[in-house]
Amino acid sequence: MTATPIPPRQPIEDRFSGFVIAAGAQNALAMKGVSANVTARGSFVIRYGIRFMGKPHIAIVPGLVAVDYGQILNSDAAWNFLIKRSNLYPRAEVFGFRNDGKDDMVYVKNLDFALPVAVLVYADAEATTPICSPDALITTLPDTIPERLKMHLPLFENTEEWLAASP
């Protein structure tokens, strides 16, 4: 009997072209030139991390999930499993890179699905350390933004609106 090969790590990701801007400790993604400090510009890879239980400043970007009964998932299948069914398999293992760029493995039971998903911006598909974790999305064209990104970041029409809403 031959073993099924382990699929490659493949986190879910979306593409975004525009700017990363900063205002104090806050970061945002913007589609057009803005009146704030631009820290990066270009085409970025957006990935999503799940925060650790009791350590919300640490998140793992799932690349591969090994479920108790031998199934191994990656990409959208892994993400959907984690979001929708992982509570049934607390011993499932999640392999990926943390938001600090370190390779890690964590059990599902050590992840906090009640906290917001960490949105992470990467320079390219090979990068393992994010450029930043934005707090908002600034655009006047929300229909051009990937649905998953819109689901996890608040939308603002301009920089002034974002800054006024920031703590």
Buried (B, 14 or more C-beta within 10 A) or exposed (E): EEEEEEBEBBBBBBEBEBBBBBBEEBBBBBBEEBEBEBEBEEEBBBBBBBBBBEEEEBBBBBBBBBBEEEEBBBBEBBBEBBEEEBEEBEEBBBBBBBBEEEEBEBEBEEBBEEEEBBBBBBBEEEBBEBBBBBBBBBBEEEEEBEEBBBEBBEBBEBBEEBBEEBE
